[in-house]
Amino acid sequence: MNNKTIKWIALGVFLLLIFGGLIYQTMSGSAENVVEEPPGRPAQQSMAVNMFVTDYSELENFIDVSGTTLPDESVVLSAEISGLLTSIYVREGSRVEKGQLIAKVNDAELQAELARANTNLRLSETNLERQKRLLAREGISQQEFDNAEAQYQVNLSEVNLIKARIEKTEVRAPFSGITGLRKVSPGQYVTPGMEIISLIKPDPIKIDFPVPQIFANQIKEGTKFRFQTSGSAEFHEGTIYATESVIQANSRALMVRGRFNNEDMLITPGSFINAKVLMEQSDSAILIPTVAVVPILNGQQVYLFKNGKVKPQEVETGTRMANKIQITGGISAGDTVITSGLLQIRPEMEVRAAEISSTSN
């Protein structure tokens, strides 16, 4: 290789180094510019959450209980005196009126005794009138007149006693109602207390059910309840009119009695019922979604939306339902409660509405 060739090679290497240095400086300067002057970042957007606008609502809080229906009056009619049952004057399942004759025990012997007693009474009455006239003329002593008067009173008492025994041979309805099934037949010998036929008064109907002890103080005369009989979807409305005086020791429940107008005979006494007892009623209750309430150390709180930011607010709660809860203190109608993103939001954090709901929708 001659000297001329070597010179050209050296010149080419020199030029290559120069151009490489220029390219490196250009690239390095661009990188420095990127670091020193970063492009502007887009503004961070606020978090989107669901919201609920509070308002006054109607609230009816019920408790579920089970109970039994009872007739307003119920009795098993029985004989008061021994004897042969001569007649039963009513059919089973028929309607009877108060005082109506239901059955009769043979009173033939008593009627004979009554006839004899009446005869003796008439004789003693006649003798008393005679003795009174004689006493007026001083024909007898006062003692003789007193004896005649005493005999009259004895005979009168005997007549009244036999009449009372005859009345006991008649079995009458103590109230208007419907008869049940007969327990005896005519011709059967009955004794005092032997059951003859049952009688009930099915209108109005009574309804007995236990209320748990924690609700006992809320039960008042006039408290309303709804009930349905087993196997029926129809609800009826009754009214509580009486309660037991003590809590039952075995169940820790208060026995309650209500009444239902059963003039259409819709309810059969003795039926099992399910009832809903009205514990609380209000037309100005504040109800919010249950998910909006967050437990805290000393109570519960919600997050309000005010001026575009999150504001925590402690609240007092009342009745809890399936998906809503009553707020009794802490917020007012018209406040906006946040119902989603509760784990991500923080006090004073800016948020925006993704969806807004209210009591009316």
LOFI-950287 format. One line per 8 residues: number of its first residue (from 1); their letters; for each residue x, y, z of N, C-alpha, C. Coordinates in pm, whole numbers, plus 50000, padded with zeros to 5 digits. Example, Ala and Ser with C-alpha at 12.3 -4.5 7.8 and 13.67 -1.06 7.14 Angstrom:
<atoms>
1) AS) 51319/49431/50780/51230/49550/50780/51320/49670/50780  51285/49775/50708/51367/49894/50714/51290/50003/50787
</atoms>
This chain:
<atoms>
1) MNNKTIKW) 50088/49882/50000/50000/50000/50000/50092/50124/50000  50062/50221/49906/50147/50340/49896/50100/50447/49992  50176/50551/50004/50148/50659/50100/50020/50733/50067  49987/50745/49943/49868/50819/49901/49742/50749/49949  49743/50619/49939/49625/50540/49983/49605/50552/50133  49715/50547/50205/49707/50558/50352/49650/50692/50393  49685/50798/50323/49634/50932/50355/49482/50938/50337  49434/50879/50227/49290/50883/50202/49212/50803/50309
9) IALGVFLL) 49265/50693/50351/49199/50612/50457/49194/50691/50587  49303/50755/50623/49308/50833/50747/49210/50948/50743  49199/51013/50626/49104/51123/50611/48960/51074/50629  48929/50957/50574/48792/50904/50587/48757/50871/50732  48853/50814/50804/48827/50782/50946/48805/50909/51026  48884/51015/50993/48872/51141/51066/48734/51203/51044  48690/51203/50919/48558/51260/50888/48445/51180/50955  48462/51049/50958/48360/50963/51020/48346/50994/51169
17) LIFGGLIY) 48459/51016/51236/48455/51049/51379/48387/51183/51403  48414/51279/51315/48353/51411/51331/48202/51403/51318  48154/51336/51212/48009/51324/51191/47941/51245/51304  48009/51143/51354/47952/51066/51466/47937/51149/51592  48036/51236/51618/48026/51323/51735/47911/51421/51725  47893/51477/51604/47782/51570/51584/47646/51502/51608  47633/51382/51558/47505/51310/51575/47479/51280/51723  47583/51243/51797/47569/51212/51940/47525/51335/52019
25) QTMSGSAE) 47588/51451/51988/47551/51574/52058/47405/51612/52030  47367/51591/51906/47228/51625/51870/47129/51540/51947  47155/51412/51956/47065/51320/52028/47065/51350/52178  47182/51378/52234/47192/51408/52378/47117/51535/52412  47129/51635/52327/47057/51761/52352/46907/51743/52351  46858/51660/52261/46713/51636/52254/46664/51570/52381  46745/51475/52434/46704/51406/52557/46700/51502/52673  46801/51594/52681/46802/51691/52789/46681/51782/52781
33) NVVEEPPG) 46646/51821/52659/46528/51908/52643/46401/51839/52691  46394/51709/52668/46274/51636/52712/46264/51637/52863  46377/51621/52931/46377/51619/53077/46347/51756/53133  46404/51857/53076/46390/51990/53132/46253/52050/53102  46194/52012/52990/46067/52071/52952/45966/51960/52919  45914/51893/53024/45816/51785/53000/45687/51842/52944  45623/51764/52858/45495/51811/52802/45389/51823/52911  45291/51910/52896/45185/51931/52995/45095/51809/53010
41) RPAQQSMA) 45060/51769/53137/44973/51655/53162/44827/51700/53164  44733/51611/53123/44591/51649/53128/44543/51657/53273  44446/51745/53305/44393/51763/53440/44322/51637/53488  44345/51596/53617/44285/51476/53673/44134/51496/53692  44049/51397/53648/43904/51408/53658/43857/51362/53796  43741/51421/53848/43684/51381/53977/43616/51244/53963  43601/51175/54076/43544/51040/54079/43393/51045/54061  43338/50954/53982/43194/50947/53959/43131/50850/54059
49) VNMFVTDY) 43025/50895/54129/42957/50813/54230/42806/50826/54212  42733/50727/54265/42587/50733/54266/42540/50811/54388  42429/50881/54371/42379/50967/54479/42230/50946/54498  42182/50977/54621/42041/50964/54656/41996/51092/54726  41891/51155/54672/41838/51279/54729/41726/51242/54827  41742/51279/54954/41646/51240/55057/41519/51325/55051  41410/51265/55099/41282/51334/55108/41197/51261/55212  41084/51321/55249/40995/51257/55345/40919/51142/55278
57) SELENFID) 40904/51032/55352/40838/50913/55299/40740/50859/55403  40646/50778/55356/40557/50706/55446/40629/50583/55499  40614/50558/55628/40679/50443/55690/40578/50364/55770  40570/50235/55743/40489/50142/55821/40579/50026/55860  40604/50013/55989/40692/49909/56039/40610/49800/56106  40617/49678/56052/40540/49566/56104/40632/49460/56163  40580/49383/56259/40646/49261/56303/40555/49143/56268  40615/49030/56238/40541/48911/56198/40521/48819/56318
65) VSGTTLPD) 40397/48778/56340/40364/48686/56449/40263/48583/56399  40244/48479/56477/40145/48376/56446/40047/48364/56562  39923/48328/56531/39823/48319/56636/39707/48229/56600  39599/48242/56677/39481/48157/56662/39355/48242/56674  39255/48209/56595/39127/48278/56603/39036/48209/56705  38955/48289/56773/38863/48238/56875/38726/48302/56855  38618/48231/56890/38487/48295/56884/38476/48403/56991  38389/48499/56969/38371/48605/57067/38316/48548/57198
73) ESVVLSAE) 38226/48451/57188/38175/48379/57305/38168/48231/57269  38190/48146/57367/38187/48001/57343/38146/47929/57470  38054/47833/57456/38008/47758/57572/37961/47621/57527  37974/47524/57616/37915/47392/57595/37794/47383/57687  37674/47376/57628/37552/47371/57706/37537/47233/57769  37498/47232/57895/37486/47105/57968/37362/47106/58055  37328/46988/58103/37212/46975/58190/37245/47026/58330  37144/47081/58396/37161/47124/58535/37094/47029/58633
81) ISGLLTSI) 37017/46934/58581/36942/46844/58667/36940/46706/58605  36933/46605/58686/36929/46468/58636/36790/46436/58582  36789/46354/58477/36662/46312/58422/36676/46264/58279  36564/46226/58222/36561/46177/58085/36551/46295/57989  36641/46300/57892/36638/46408/57792/36524/46380/57695  36422/46461/57700/36304/46436/57616/36316/46493/57477  36381/46611/57461/36384/46676/57330/36509/46761/57314  36556/46771/57189/36656/46870/57147/36590/46948/57034
89) YVREGSRV) 36574/47079/57053/36489/47158/56964/36564/47228/56851  36693/47213/56843/36771/47282/56739/36853/47180/56660  36883/47218/56537/36969/47136/56453/37115/47174/56476  37203/47082/56450/37346/47110/56460/37385/47213/56353  37466/47311/56394/37511/47413/56301/37407/47517/56267  37303/47529/56346/37197/47627/56319/37216/47752/56403  37159/47861/56357/37167/47987/56430/37051/47995/56530  37083/48035/56651/36981/48046/56756/36990/48185/56819
97) EKGQLIAK) 36882/48224/56885/36875/48354/56951/36889/48338/57102  36931/48445/57166/36947/48443/57311/36814/48407/57378  36817/48313/57472/36697/48270/57544/36619/48161/57475  36657/48124/57354/36584/48019/57281/36602/47884/57349  36492/47804/57353/36497/47672/57415/36576/47576/57327  36678/47515/57386/36766/47425/57312/36730/47279/57338  36711/47243/57463/36682/47104/57499/36597/47101/57625  36533/46984/57650/36441/46971/57763/36460/46836/57831
105) VNDAELQA) 36470/46842/57965/36476/46721/58047/36335/46694/58102  36298/46567/58111/36164/46529/58158/36137/46592/58295  36022/46661/58304/35985/46729/58429/35849/46684/58480  35803/46565/58441/35670/46518/58480/35655/46513/58631  35751/46458/58701/35743/46449/58847/35742/46587/58910  35822/46674/58856/35827/46810/58911/35696/46883/58888  35633/46860/58773/35504/46924/58747/35399/46874/58847  35406/46744/58880/35312/46690/58980/35337/46751/59117
113) ELARANTN) 35463/46764/59152/35496/46828/59279/35450/46973/59281  35462/47038/59166/35419/47178/59159/35268/47190/59177  35194/47097/59118/35047/47100/59133/35008/47083/59280  35072/46988/59348/35042/46968/59490/35081/47090/59571  35195/47148/59540/35240/47266/59614/35146/47384/59592  35096/47399/59471/35002/47508/59443/34872/47489/59522  34828/47363/59534/34707/47336/59612/34727/47375/59758  34839/47333/59811/34869/47369/59950/34880/47520/59967
121) LRLSETNL) 34934/47586/59866/34949/47732/59874/34812/47799/59875  34719/47750/59792/34586/47810/59789/34513/47789/59922  34528/47670/59979/34463/47643/60108/34519/47733/60217  34651/47748/60219/34712/47833/60322/34676/47978/60301  34658/48018/60175/34619/48157/60148/34477/48182/60196  34388/48086/60171/34249/48099/60217/34242/48104/60370  34319/48018/60432/34321/48014/60579/34376/48144/60635  34476/48202/60569/34535/48328/60616/34433/48440/60609
129) ERQKRLLA) 34352/48444/60503/34250/48549/60492/34146/48534/60603  34110/48410/60633/34012/48386/60739/34068/48430/60874  34193/48394/60899/34255/48430/61026/34270/48581/61040  34290/48648/60928/34303/48794/60933/34171/48859/60977  34057/48807/60927/33927/48862/60964/33896/48834/61111  33931/48714/61156/33908/48680/61296/33993/48765/61389  34115/48792/61349/34203/48875/61431/34147/49014/61444  34086/49063/61337/34030/49198/61341/33915/49206/61441
137) REGISQQE) 33841/49093/61461/33730/49091/61557/33774/49035/61692  33908/49016/61704/33967/48961/61825/33913/48821/61855  33885/48748/61744/33835/48612/61760/33948/48513/61779  34074/48550/61743/34191/48465/61763/34303/48551/61819  34402/48479/61868/34519/48551/61921/34615/48588/61808  34705/48678/61840/34808/48717/61742/34897/48599/61706  34920/48511/61802/35003/48394/61777/34941/48303/61671  34810/48284/61680/34742/48198/61582/34750/48259/61442
145) FDNAEAQY) 34736/48390/61435/34747/48456/61303/34889/48443/61248  34989/48460/61333/35129/48449/61288/35159/48309/61236  35101/48207/61300/35123/48070/61254/35063/48050/61115  34945/48105/61091/34880/48092/60960/34962/48164/60852  35014/48280/60888/35095/48356/60790/35225/48282/60760  35286/48223/60860/35410/48148/60839/35387/48027/60749  35273/47958/60769/35243/47843/60684/35226/47885/60539  35163/48000/60519/35147/48051/60382/35283/48077/60317
153) QVNLSEVN) 35375/48137/60392/35507/48168/60338/35585/48039/60306  35568/47937/60388/35634/47809/60362/35582/47748/60232  35452/47748/60215/35393/47691/60093/35432/47771/59969  35441/47904/59984/35483/47988/59871/35627/47957/59832  35713/47940/59930/35854/47908/59903/35867/47774/59834  35783/47677/59874/35788/47546/59811/35749/47554/59664  35648/47634/59634/35608/47652/59493/35722/47714/59413  35784/47818/59466/35894/47884/59395/36013/47790/59376
161) LIKARIEK) 36040/47706/59475/36150/47611/59465/36126/47510/59353  36004/47459/59346/35973/47361/59241/35979/47427/59103  35931/47550/59093/35940/47622/58965/36085/47640/58922  36171/47669/59018/36314/47686/58986/36373/47555/58937  36331/47443/58998/36380/47313/58953/36327/47280/58814  36206/47320/58784/36150/47298/58650/36227/47379/58547  36264/47503/58582/36343/47586/58490/36476/47520/58457  36532/47447/58552/36659/47379/58528/36646/47262/58432
169) TEVRAPFS) 36524/47217/58407/36505/47111/58307/36510/47167/58165  36511/47299/58152/36515/47364/58021/36655/47419/57996  36713/47380/57884/36846/47429/57845/36825/47538/57741  36862/47661/57773/36838/47774/57683/36970/47839/57642  36968/47907/57527/37088/47973/57475/37119/48097/57559  37240/48108/57614/37276/48227/57693/37307/48348/57606  37330/48326/57477/37356/48436/57383/37320/48388/57243  37305/48481/57152/37278/48446/57012/37404/48392/56948
177) GITGLRKV) 37389/48287/56869/37507/48229/56807/37473/48111/56718  37572/48024/56699/37557/47907/56612/37589/47782/56693  37501/47684/56683/37523/47559/56755/37630/47475/56687  37691/47388/56766/37790/47295/56712/37731/47156/56700  37810/47056/56736/37766/46917/56725/37706/46869/56856  37602/46786/56844/37538/46730/56963/37628/46625/57027  37622/46620/57160/37697/46518/57235/37606/46407/57287  37474/46431/57287/37378/46332/57336/37259/46328/57240
185) SPGQYVTP) 37168/46235/57267/37047/46219/57186/36924/46218/57275  36809/46254/57221/36685/46245/57300/36663/46102/57351  36613/46090/57474/36593/45960/57535/36708/45919/57624  36819/45990/57616/36935/45956/57699/36918/46016/57838  36963/45943/57940/36959/45993/58077/37079/46084/58098  37053/46206/58142/37160/46303/58162/37172/46336/58310  37289/46382/58345/37318/46423/58482/37373/46565/58480  37376/46633/58594/37428/46770/58596/37571/46778/58542
193) GMEIISLI) 37594/46872/58449/37725/46891/58389/37748/46812/58263  37659/46719/58229/37677/46641/58107/37656/46730/57985  37752/46727/57891/37747/46812/57772/37634/46769/57679  37562/46868/57629/37453/46841/57535/37489/46890/57395  37527/47017/57382/37562/47074/57252/37644/47201/57276  37732/47234/57182/37815/47354/57195/37748/47472/57125  37786/47591/57168/37731/47714/57110/37841/47818/57106  37858/47883/56991/37958/47989/56978/37894/48114/56918
201) KPDPIKID) 37959/48227/56946/37925/48354/56882/38044/48393/56795  38034/48375/56662/38151/48394/56575/38172/48537/56526  38086/48629/56565/38101/48767/56519/38078/48863/56636  38179/48948/56668/38313/48953/56605/38397/48835/56649  38509/48817/56582/38598/48706/56615/38720/48760/56690  38768/48683/56785/38888/48720/56861/39011/48656/56797  39124/48722/56811/39250/48670/56758/39356/48685/56865  39412/48574/56909/39517/48574/57011/39652/48546/56947
209) FPVPQIFA) 39753/48624/56984/39889/48598/56935/39990/48657/57032  40110/48597/57039/40214/48648/57129/40300/48753/57059  40339/48855/57133/40430/48959/57083/40559/48952/57165  40675/48945/57099/40802/48937/57172/40816/49049/57275  40884/49018/57384/40897/49111/57496/40954/49246/57454  41047/49248/57358/41111/49374/57319/41012/49472/57256  40897/49420/57208/40797/49507/57147/40677/49529/57239  40678/49470/57358/40560/49471/57444/40516/49613/57480
217) NQIKEGTK) 40611/49703/57506/40576/49839/57546/40514/49920/57433  40527/49872/57310/40470/49945/57196/40327/49902/57166  40281/49796/57231/40145/49748/57207/40047/49829/57291  39953/49894/57224/39853/49974/57291/39713/49933/57243  39615/49966/57322/39477/49945/57279/39452/50029/57154  39399/49965/57051/39374/50034/56924/39481/50010/56820  39592/49942/56856/39697/49911/56759/39640/49823/56648  39670/49857/56524/39619/49783/56409/39711/49667/56373
225) FRFQTSGS) 39653/49565/56313/39732/49455/56260/39658/49395/56141  39736/49334/56052/39681/49263/55937/39708/49115/55954  39614/49032/55910/39634/48888/55926/39571/48813/55810  39619/48692/55791/39564/48601/55692/39562/48461/55751  39460/48385/55714/39450/48248/55763/39541/48158/55680  39576/48046/55739/39664/47951/55671/39599/47903/55541  39676/47913/55432/39627/47869/55302/39554/47976/55224  39540/48096/55279/39471/48206/55211/39567/48320/55186
233) AEFHEGTI) 39553/48384/55070/39639/48498/55037/39574/48631/55075  39448/48628/55114/39374/48751/55146/39406/48799/55287  39435/48929/55299/39462/48989/55429/39337/49059/55483  39320/49054/55614/39213/49123/55684/39275/49212/55791  39202/49314/55833/39256/49407/55932/39180/49395/56063  39255/49382/56171/39196/49375/56304/39253/49483/56394  39199/49491/56515/39240/49592/56612/39265/49526/56747  39377/49558/56810/39408/49506/56943/39323/49580/57047
241) YATESVIQ) 39258/49504/57136/39177/49568/57239/39214/49526/57380  39301/49425/57394/39339/49382/57529/39471/49306/57524  39543/49308/57636/39667/49233/57649/39667/49161/57784  39746/49055/57791/39765/48987/57918/39839/49081/58014  39824/49058/58142/39884/49148/58241/40030/49117/58271  40080/49001/58226/40218/48963/58253/40281/48903/58127  40415/48907/58124/40491/48841/58019/40498/48691/58050  40476/48608/57948/40485/48464/57969/40629/48424/57998
249) ANSRALMV) 40648/48349/58106/40783/48315/58151/40854/48220/58055  40780/48128/57994/40845/48027/57908/40884/48082/57772  40807/48177/57720/40835/48229/57586/40886/48373/57585  40879/48441/57699/40917/48583/57708/40840/48665/57604  40710/48639/57599/40623/48710/57505/40498/48757/57579  40437/48862/57526/40314/48917/57581/40197/48867/57497  40100/48800/57560/39984/48752/57487/39889/48869/57461  39851/48884/57335/39771/48997/57290/39642/48944/57229
257) RGRFNNED) 39535/49019/57246/39406/48979/57188/39350/49092/57103  39314/49057/56980/39255/49153/56888/39114/49110/56849  39049/49196/56772/38911/49170/56731/38895/49203/56583  38814/49121/56515/38787/49142/56373/38638/49127/56348  38579/49222/56272/38438/49216/56238/38415/49101/56140  38348/48996/56187/38333/48874/56108/38188/48851/56066  38117/48959/56037/37975/48945/56005/37951/48865/55877  38049/48862/55787/38036/48783/55664/38085/48639/55682
265) MLITPGSF) 38125/48606/55804/38171/48470/55837/38289/48428/55749  38383/48521/55728/38500/48491/55646/38602/48407/55722  38603/48419/55854/38703/48351/55936/38635/48248/56026  38688/48127/56026/38636/48021/56112/38712/48020/56244  38641/48022/56357/38711/48015/56486/38799/47892/56496  38916/47911/56557/39012/47802/56570/39115/47797/56460  39108/47890/56364/39201/47890/56251/39339/47941/56294  39442/47886/56231/39579/47937/56248/39596/48058/56159
273) INAKVLME) 39658/48163/56211/39676/48285/56133/39820/48334/56141  39860/48406/56037/39985/48482/56037/39948/48629/56037  40008/48705/56127/39970/48846/56142/40091/48936/56131  40064/49058/56084/40164/49165/56079/40113/49278/56168  40183/49303/56277/40139/49403/56375/40211/49534/56348  40135/49641/56336/40191/49773/56308/40258/49830/56432  40391/49842/56428/40467/49896/56540/40491/50046/56529  40500/50095/56406/40532/50237/56385/40472/50282/56253
281) QSDSAILI) 40417/50402/56251/40360/50459/56129/40392/50608/56124  40443/50653/56008/40480/50794/55993/40470/50832/55846  40430/50955/55820/40429/51006/55683/40540/51108/55661  40633/51119/55757/40744/51214/55744/40877/51149/55782  40891/51023/55747/41015/50951/55777/41116/50974/55665  41244/50977/55701/41352/50987/55602/41414/50849/55585  41402/50794/55465/41454/50662/55434/41562/50674/55327  41674/50606/55348/41782/50606/55249/41824/50463/55223
289) PTVAVVPI) 41895/50436/55112/41945/50301/55088/42035/50253/55201  42018/50129/55240/42096/50074/55351/42246/50080/55325  42286/50065/55198/42429/50061/55164/42498/50193/55191  42420/50302/55206/42481/50433/55227/42531/50453/55369  42486/50370/55462/42523/50386/55603/42651/50307/55631  42751/50377/55685/42882/50317/55712/42905/50312/55863  42936/50195/55919/42965/50188/56063/43097/50255/56097  43099/50329/56206/43222/50391/56256/43240/50353/56403
297) LNGQQVYL) 43345/50403/56466/43381/50358/56600/43268/50380/56700  43207/50497/56699/43107/50529/56800/42966/50541/56743  42942/50482/56630/42809/50492/56572/42808/50461/56424  42737/50543/56349/42723/50523/56205/42727/50658/56136  42767/50658/56010/42773/50782/55935/42737/50757/55790  42709/50868/55721/42689/50868/55576/42781/50973/55517  42799/50967/55386/42876/51068/55314/42778/51153/55233  42780/51283/55261/42695/51377/55189/42772/51440/55074
305) FKNGKVKP) 42699/51481/54973/42755/51554/54860/42716/51700/54875  42819/51786/54903/42794/51929/54921/42899/52008/54846  42852/52097/54759/42942/52184/54683/43048/52106/54608  43009/51991/54555/43100/51912/54474/43198/51828/54553  43188/51827/54686/43285/51754/54767/43214/51659/54864  43294/51566/54917/43245/51466/55012/43247/51523/55153  43133/51512/55223/43123/51560/55360/43069/51446/55448  43150/51390/55539/43100/51285/55629/43003/51343/55731
313) QEVETGTR) 42900/51265/55766/42800/51311/55861/42752/51194/55946  42767/51206/56079/42716/51102/56168/42563/51106/56170  42501/50989/56180/42355/50979/56176/42306/50885/56285  42177/50900/56318/42107/50806/56405/42006/50730/56321  41999/50600/56341/41914/50516/56258/41796/50461/56338  41691/50425/56264/41572/50366/56325/41540/50232/56264  41423/50223/56205/41375/50097/56148/41457/50057/56027  41498/49932/56024/41574/49878/55910/41483/49784/55830
321) MANKIQIT) 41480/49805/55698/41402/49721/55609/41495/49643/55517  41438/49582/55414/41517/49496/55327/41631/49572/55260  41602/49687/55201/41706/49762/55131/41707/49912/55166  41632/49949/55268/41632/50088/55313/41636/50092/55465  41679/50208/55516/41689/50225/55661/41640/50364/55697  41572/50375/55809/41521/50503/55856/41631/50582/55926  41641/50711/55891/41735/50801/55956/41656/50892/56048  41685/50884/56178/41610/50963/56276/41685/51088/56322
329) GGISAGDT) 41810/51104/56281/41885/51222/56319/42014/51234/56241  42055/51359/56213/42182/51381/56144/42168/51442/56007  42063/51407/55934/42041/51464/55801/41895/51506/55790  41867/51586/55689/41733/51639/55667/41687/51610/55526  41558/51628/55504/41504/51612/55369/41572/51710/55275  41610/51663/55159/41679/51746/55060/41828/51724/55056  41886/51661/55157/42030/51630/55155/42058/51522/55050  42178/51528/54994/42220/51430/54893/42322/51335/54954
337) VITSGLLQ) 42289/51207/54954/42371/51104/55017/42442/51024/54908  42570/50997/54928/42647/50916/54834/42623/50769/54864  42595/50690/54759/42558/50549/54779/42653/50451/54712  42760/50497/54647/42856/50405/54586/42997/50459/54604  43095/50372/54584/43234/50413/54599/43272/50452/54739  43204/50399/54838/43225/50442/54976/43362/50402/55030  43425/50302/54971/43558/50262/55015/43668/50347/54952  43638/50416/54842/43739/50494/54772/43735/50643/54807
345) IRPEMEVR) 43617/50693/54844/43605/50837/54868/43663/50875/55003  43703/51001/55015/43759/51056/55138/43696/51193/55164  43695/51239/55289/43642/51372/55318/43708/51480/55233  43628/51574/55185/43670/51688/55103/43714/51646/54962  43701/51522/54928/43736/51476/54794/43630/51525/54695  43675/51569/54578/43582/51614/54475/43524/51493/54403  43392/51491/54389/43323/51383/54319/43217/51443/54228  43169/51361/54139/43061/51403/54049/42957/51292/54043
353) AAEISSTS) 42837/51328/53998/42726/51234/53998/42730/51145/53875  42731/51015/53898/42715/50920/53789/42567/50889/53767  42495/50876/53878/42350/50849/53873/42287/50906/53998  42173/50974/53982/42102/51036/54094/41964/50974/54105  41931/50924/54224/41798/50869/54249/41736/50941/54368  41607/50917/54390/41538/50983/54501/41426/50893/54551  41354/50940/54651/41246/50862/54710/41138/50831/54609  41117/50920/54514/41007/50904/54418/41039/50808/54305
361) N) 41166/50765/54291/41196/50673/54181/41275/50555/54231
</atoms>
